[in-house]
Amino acid sequence: MKKPIKYLAFGASALALFGTTYFTIFAVMGVPIKKAPLAERLLGVESETGAPVKPIISAPAPTPEPAKASIERASDVMGAFVLPTGVQAETLQKLKAELYQQLEQVRKMRESLDGKEQSLSDREEELSGRFDELLALRSRLDEYNLELVARTEELSHEESVRDQKRSARLTDMSVYLVDGEANPAAALLSGMDPADAAHVLDALEPERAGEILRAMTPEASRSVWEAGLAQEG
């Protein structure tokens, strides 16, 4: 493309862009296109004479009233959090320091409560463990008690059987002492346990038992006599 044509194209584009921008501005302002100054010159339209334009007089700026503004802010929903205008920075700093101090105290109290709560939790866990140990110990003691009772009954039964066998044996022995000399019988019973000797004599007739006792030595006779009294008691 030759330079003159190129420059002409650029000029036409710039003129079209200017015209579009110019009329767009007036359109935005609410001025009809035919009443724009450039359109009146190009189209030959004379501007209509309208009513005289009154000059716009701006009202003076209101005088600031800090006290009234503070009252209005305090009457708002959030007015409780708005400080009066007379509060100085030093007062705010003091309030801020007191607030931080109270927050620190609350934090320390919270840490103390958390520590106590943890201590109580540990104590509860420890007591729960000890309680479980006591339950296990109680269970073992109950088992030992049952075993002891069973063993006691077993020993008592064995002792009863043994006593019955001993009593039967001594009763059988008394049959051989019913007749005969008293001295050999006294010598035999003196060598026995006084309780056994008393049991043998108890199975005999009273006259035969007294005869044998008189044939025994005084010490042996007294021991057998006392053992017999203990068995009767």
C-alpha positions, 0 to 999 in steps of 0.5 A, a space after each residue: 500500500 502506498 504511503 498517501 493512501 495509508 495515511 488517509 486510511 489512518 486519518 479516516 479511522 482516527 476521525 471515525 473514532 473521535 466522532 464515535 467517542 464524541 457523540 457517545 459522551 453526549 448520549 451518555 449525558 442525555 443530550 440528543 445527537 442532533 442537539 450536540 454542538 458539532 451536530 448543530 454546526 454540521 446540520 445547521 440546526 439552531 439551538 432552541 431557546 429554553 428557559 433561563 438556566 438557573 445557576 446551581 448554588 451549592 449548600 455550605 458544608 455542615 459544621 462538624 459536631 463531634 459530640 452529636 456524632 458520638 451520641 449518634 454512634 452510641 445509639 447504633 446497634 454497635 454503639 456499645 463498642 464505639 468509644 467517645 471522641 474524648 478518649 485519648 490514645 493513652 486510655 486506649 493503651 491502658 484498656 488494651 493492657 488491662 485486657 491483655 492482662 485479663 486474657 493472660 490470667 484466663 489463659 493461666 487459669 485454663 492451663 491450670 484447669 487442664 492440668 488438674 483435669 489431666 491429673 484427675 484423669 490419670 488418677 481415675 485411670 490408676 484407681 481403675 487399674 487398682 480396682 481391677 487388681 483388687 477384683 482379680 485378687 478377690 477372685 483368687 481369694 474366693 478360689 483359695 477359700 473354696 479350696 480351703 473349705 474343701 480341704 477342711 471337709 476332706 481332713 475332717 472326714 479323714 479324721 472322722 474315719 480315722 477316729 472311727 477306725 481307732 474306736 473300733 480297734 480299741 473296742 475290739 481290744 476291750 474284748 480281750 480284757 474282759 476276763 483274766 488277771 488285772 495286772 497284765 491288763 493294767 500293764 498293757 493300758 499303762 503303756 498306751 495313750 491315756 485317751 485310748 486306755 480310757 476308751 478301752 476301759 469305757 467299753 468294759 463293765 464298770 467293775 472290771 474297769 475299776 479293777 484294772 484301774 486299781 492295778 495300775 500305778 497311781 500316776 497312770 491311773 490318774 492320767 487315764 481317769 482324767 482322759 476319760 473325764 475329758 472324753 465325757 465332757 
